[in-house]
Amino acid sequence: MGRVEGKVALITGAARGQGRSHALRLAGEGADVVLVDACAPIPSAPIGMPGEDDLDRVAEEVRAAGRRALAHVVDVRDTGGLAKVVDDAVGTFGRLDVVCANAGIFPTAPALDTDDGLWDETIAINLTGVFRTVRAAIAPMVERGEGGSVIITSSTAGLKGVPNTVAYAAAKHGVVGVMRVLANELAPHRIRVNSVHPTGVDTDMIRNEATYRLMVPGVEHPTSEQAEPVFRSINALPVPWVDASDVSNAVLWLASDESRYVTGVMLPVDAGATGK
């Protein structure tokens, strides 16, 4: 216990899924948490977005774990909104140590069917939003001069070409470039920058009919049971997907001093998918 005791972590996409899991894992190990989510519909996303009540619920869960929480309804595309989040975090907690740029959407379509709206929105959230989040959050880290950890959520689609995900894969490859540049630029400030690359994660992002149709084409309303063998075939280990907690364990390690000399790394949490 206490692996990030006394640290303050900012997490985007925190209202559910991996973001919620990361928040609770870090809080359970001693961190105070700043929760950020747009809590608004996103046209290109194939599923509904969480609401403000979901974000508030995560904040209450963090407080129930004995840690402090701030919750902000802000879109990661909103530079001004992110600046206010960071100012509030530093004003309230006095510091910012960890940034987990996790917010993202997962629209799927063949390249020829990827229209400008889907492309632009995916890149804006999954790539530009990551950069804007990190840019806002690292300023007080540099100023304080005590180091920090930046953790960017990428994907196995950021390491290989996954069909029918051209916009998503472009963004997830793009954040690797962001990570590599920032790892070099921020190293003199003892700020580490790494990315995590999950395979399919058991959250709403893949547990929905739109993703099942990608796995089982030609079936009008495919079920989880029909899609599961296809998911399983992607991974080397005999599992269809990993749990959000598996990714959170990697995030915790990268946030903690246990990884104090790890920077510029692409860390797969992929059940062997990228090596298969």
N, C-alpha and C positions, 0 to 999 in steps of 0.2 A: 504494500500500500504506500501511497504518497510519492509515486514516481515523478509527478509533476507538481508537487506541493508548492504552493506560493506563486505559481505561474498563472498568467492570464492568457486565455486562448480565444481568438475570434474565429468563428466557423460560419461559413455561408452555406445556404441550402440546409439550414438547421432544423426546419420544421418537421421533417420526417426522414425516413430512410437512413442512408449512410450518415448524413449530417447529424441527425438526432443521436444515432449510435455513437458517433465520435464525441459529441457533447457529453453524453452520460458516462462514457469511458474515461474521458479526461477529468470530469468532475469527480468520479469515483476514485481517482488517483490524486486529488487535491487541487485541481485547477478551478479558478473562477472562469466563467464562460460568457462570451458575448455572442449572442445568437442573431443571425441575419437571414432573412428570407423575403422573397418578393410577395408571397401570399396573394398572388393575382393570376388570372388566366394567362396562358401563353399559347398563342394560336398554333404554333408548330409542334407543341408537345402532344404526344398521342394520348396522354392521360390528364385528368384534372389535377390542378395544383392544390397544395395545402392552403388552409386559411389561417387567419390571425389566431383563431382559437387553438390550432395545432401548435403554432409557435409558442403561444402562452403556456400551453400544456408542457412543452419541453422545458421551458424556463422553470415551471413549478417542480418538475422532476429533478432538475439540477439543484434547486433549493432544498428539496426533500433529501438529497444526498449530502446536505450540509455545506454546499458551496453557494456563492453569490452568482446571480445571472442578470444580464441585461438582454432585452429582446427588442430588435429593431425591424420594422417592415421596410425594407429597402431592396430595390432591384440592383443587382451587381453591375448593370449598365449605367447606373446613376453615380457619376463621379462626385457630385456635391453631397448626395445622400451618404455615400461611403465615407467621405471626409467627416461628416457629422457623427457617424457611428464611431469612428476612431477617436474623435475628440471627446465624445461621451465616455468611451471606454477608459481613456487615459485620465480624464477628469475624475471618474468614479473610482477606478482601481489604482491609478498612479503609474500604470505600466502596461505594456503589451509584449508578450513573450513568444506567442505561437500564433501563426496564421494558417488556417486550413481552408484553402480556396476550393470548395467542394461543390458549389452550386452548378447545376447543369441540366440539360434536357437531352432526350434520346429519340429524336425523330429518325425514321428509317424510310428509305425510298431508293430505287435504282437511280443511278446518276442521271439518266435521261429524263426521269420524272422528278428530279430535284429542282423545284422552281426557285426563283430569286428570293421569295419570302422565306422559304424553309432554310435556304443557304444563309441568308443574311442574319436571320434570327439565331440560328445555331451558332454561327461564328461569333455573333455579338455577345451571347451569353456564355458559351463554353470556352471561348478564347479571350476576347476583349474583356469580358467580365472578370475573368481570372486575373488578367494583368492589372485591371483597375483596382481590384480588391487588394492585391499584393502591393501595388504602388502606394495606395493609401496607408496601408498598415505598417510598412517597413520604415516610414519616415520617423515615427517616434522611437522605433528600435535603434535606428542609426543615431539619433540624437541622444538617447540614454547611454549608449555605448557599452551595454552589458550583453550583447549578442542576442540570439533568438533562433527560431526555427520556422521556416515556411514550408508547408506541405501542400502540394498541388495534386488534386485528384485527376488523373488521366484515365487510362483504360488499356486493356489489351489491344483495343483499336487504335491506341496511340503508339503501338509497336509493330503492328502488322496490318495488312490491307483486308478489312472485313467487308465483304460484299454488302451492298445496299445501305451503307452508312457513310457515304462520301463526305457529307458536311460534318457529321459527328467525328469521323476519323481525321479529317483535316484539322479540326479544332483540337482534338486530343493529341495529334502529332505536334501541333503548334505549341501547346503548353509545355511540351518537352523542350522546345527551343527557348521559351521564356525561362524555364527552370535552369537550363544550362548557362545561359547568359547571366542570370541573377546570382547563380552559385559563385561565379567568378567575380562579379562586381561587388557582392556583399561579403565575400570571405574576409576581406580586411577588417570588417566590422564584427566578425565572429557570428555572422548570421548565416545559418545553413539553409540551403534550399534543395528540396528533393521532391520527386513525384512518386505516387503510388499508382499501380496499374492492375486493377481488379479484372478478373473474368466476370461473367454474369454474377450479380449479387442478388440475393433473395429479398428484393424490395419491390415496391410498386413499379419501379422503372422498367423492370423486365417481366414482372408477373402481371401481364395484361394482354388482352387479346391482340392488340396491334403487334406486339413482339412475338406472340405465339404464331401469328400468320406469317411472319418472316421465317420462322423455323419450320412451319408446316404449310407450305404454299399449296393453294388449291382447295383448302378446307375452309368453308365459309366461317365457321365459328370454332376454331381449334381450342382445345382445352389444355390445361397445364399438363395433364397426363399424356396427351399426344405430343406435346412439345418437349417434355423432359428428356426422352432418349436422344433427341437432337442436341440439346444443351449438353448432355453427358458426353456425347461424341466429340465435342470441342476440346474437352479437358483431358489431360493425361491421367490424373487421378480419377477414380470411378465415382465422381460426384457431378450433378448437373450444374450446380452453382455453389458459391460460398455464402456464408452469412455476413451480414453487415459487421458483426462483431469481429470477424476475422480481419477485415480491413481496418477496423478501429484499433485492433492490437498493433498493427503496423504503424498507424498514425501515432499511437501512444509512444511507441519506441522512438520514432523520429522526433517527437516533441520532447522527449526526455533527454537527460544528460547521458543516458546510456549510449546514445548515438552521437556523442559530441564531436566526433571527427568524421562524421558521414555527411558529405555534401555532394551535390551534382549527380545523385544516383537515381536511376529508374528502378523502383522496387516492385516487382510483380507480386501480386497476391492472386494467383491465377490458376491454381490447381494444375500447373504444368502446361497450360494452354499455349503459351508462346513458344514452348520448346517442342511441341508435338508436331 
